Amino acid sequence: MLVFESTVSLEASELIAANAGDGGSGAAGETGQQDAGGGGTGGGIGATQGCSGGAGGFGGNGASGGGGAGGISVGIVWSGAIEPVMDEDTTSELGTRGDGGIGGTPATNNGIDGQVADVLEVE
């Protein structure tokens, strides 16, 4: 159940959440462009002509992508001023959390693991 800036009271209810999915894998960064620009010609007149400029540098490599966050298995996700109220006859049947995805640079930028909870506040 998703509750956004609302007042909710549950009585004798059953909340069921399935198993969550794992986060996706990040990819390695791409190699920068390997074509360097040519140097410019020197300027000037006659014997005072300047030297030609040097070739430009290669492009920098891209950063690796982060792994995706693992999914959540939660009865109620809420945001607002007042937490939802559940009586003692309300139950939750929850699955498993999803694992965070492997980052493009493993162990450096892996995704976060998901969560399992009866109630989860988000901001």
C-alpha positions as CSV (number, residue, x, y, z in Angstrom):
1,M,0.0,0.0,0.0
2,L,1.3,3.5,-0.9
3,V,0.2,6.3,1.4
4,F,1.1,9.9,0.4
5,E,0.2,12.8,2.7
6,S,-3.0,11.1,3.8
7,T,-4.5,9.8,7.1
8,V,-5.0,6.0,6.9
9,S,-6.3,3.5,9.6
10,L,-6.3,-0.2,8.9
11,E,-8.5,-2.6,10.9
12,A,-8.4,-6.4,10.6
13,S,-6.6,-6.2,7.2
14,E,-4.0,-8.3,5.5
15,L,-1.1,-6.8,3.6
16,I,0.8,-9.0,1.2
17,A,4.0,-8.1,-0.6
18,A,5.8,-10.4,-3.0
19,N,9.6,-11.1,-3.3
20,A,11.4,-8.1,-4.7
21,G,13.7,-8.1,-7.7
22,D,17.4,-7.5,-7.8
23,G,19.0,-4.3,-9.1
24,G,20.5,-4.3,-12.5
25,S,24.2,-4.3,-13.2
26,G,26.1,-1.2,-14.1
27,A,28.3,-1.1,-17.2
28,A,32.0,-0.3,-17.5
29,G,32.8,3.2,-18.7
30,E,33.5,3.7,-22.4
31,T,36.9,4.5,-23.8
32,G,37.4,8.1,-24.8
33,Q,37.7,9.1,-28.4
34,Q,41.1,8.1,-29.8
35,D,41.2,10.6,-32.7
36,A,43.3,13.6,-31.8
37,G,43.0,16.8,-33.8
38,G,46.0,18.0,-35.8
39,G,48.1,21.0,-34.9
40,G,47.5,24.4,-36.4
41,T,49.9,26.0,-38.8
42,G,52.3,28.7,-37.6
43,G,51.5,32.3,-38.4
44,G,53.7,35.2,-39.4
45,I,55.4,36.6,-42.4
46,G,58.6,35.3,-44.1
47,A,61.4,34.3,-41.7
48,T,59.4,35.3,-38.6
49,Q,56.8,32.6,-39.2
50,G,55.9,30.7,-36.0
51,C,56.0,27.0,-35.4
52,S,53.0,24.8,-36.0
53,G,50.9,23.8,-33.0
54,G,50.9,20.3,-31.5
55,A,48.2,17.7,-31.9
56,G,45.3,17.7,-29.5
57,G,44.9,15.0,-26.8
58,F,42.7,12.0,-26.8
59,G,39.3,12.1,-25.1
60,G,39.0,11.0,-21.4
61,N,37.4,7.7,-20.5
62,G,33.9,7.6,-19.2
63,A,33.1,6.6,-15.6
64,S,31.5,3.2,-14.9
65,G,27.8,3.1,-14.2
66,G,26.5,2.2,-10.7
67,G,24.5,-0.9,-10.0
68,G,20.7,-0.5,-9.5
69,A,19.1,-0.6,-6.1
70,G,17.5,-3.8,-5.0
71,G,13.7,-3.9,-4.7
72,I,11.6,-3.6,-1.5
73,S,9.0,-6.0,-0.1
74,V,7.0,-3.7,2.2
75,G,3.4,-3.7,3.5
76,I,3.0,0.1,3.6
77,V,5.2,2.7,2.1
78,W,4.3,6.2,3.3
79,S,5.2,9.8,3.2
80,G,3.6,12.7,5.0
81,A,3.0,14.1,8.5
82,I,1.1,11.2,10.1
83,E,2.2,7.5,10.0
84,P,-0.6,5.1,9.0
85,V,-2.3,3.3,11.9
86,M,-2.7,-0.5,12.0
87,D,-4.7,-2.3,14.7
88,E,-3.4,-5.5,16.2
89,D,-5.6,-7.6,13.9
90,T,-3.8,-6.3,10.8
91,T,-1.1,-8.6,9.5
92,S,1.7,-8.4,6.9
93,E,3.0,-11.3,4.8
94,L,6.3,-10.1,3.2
95,G,8.7,-11.6,0.7
96,T,12.4,-11.2,0.4
97,R,14.4,-8.0,-0.5
98,G,16.2,-7.6,-3.7
99,D,20.0,-7.5,-3.8
100,G,21.7,-4.4,-5.1
101,G,23.1,-4.8,-8.6
102,I,26.9,-5.1,-9.3
103,G,28.5,-1.9,-10.3
104,G,30.5,-1.3,-13.5
105,T,33.5,-1.2,-11.1
106,P,32.5,-4.2,-8.8
107,A,32.7,-3.5,-5.0
108,T,33.2,0.2,-5.7
109,N,29.8,1.4,-7.0
110,N,27.4,-1.5,-6.4
111,G,23.7,-0.7,-5.8
112,I,22.2,-0.7,-2.4
113,D,20.2,-3.7,-1.2
114,G,16.4,-3.4,-0.9
115,Q,14.4,-3.6,2.3
116,V,11.8,-5.8,4.0
117,A,9.5,-4.0,6.4
118,D,5.9,-3.9,7.6
119,V,6.0,-0.1,7.3
120,L,8.6,2.1,5.5
121,E,8.7,5.9,5.6
122,V,10.2,7.6,2.5
123,E,11.0,11.3,2.3
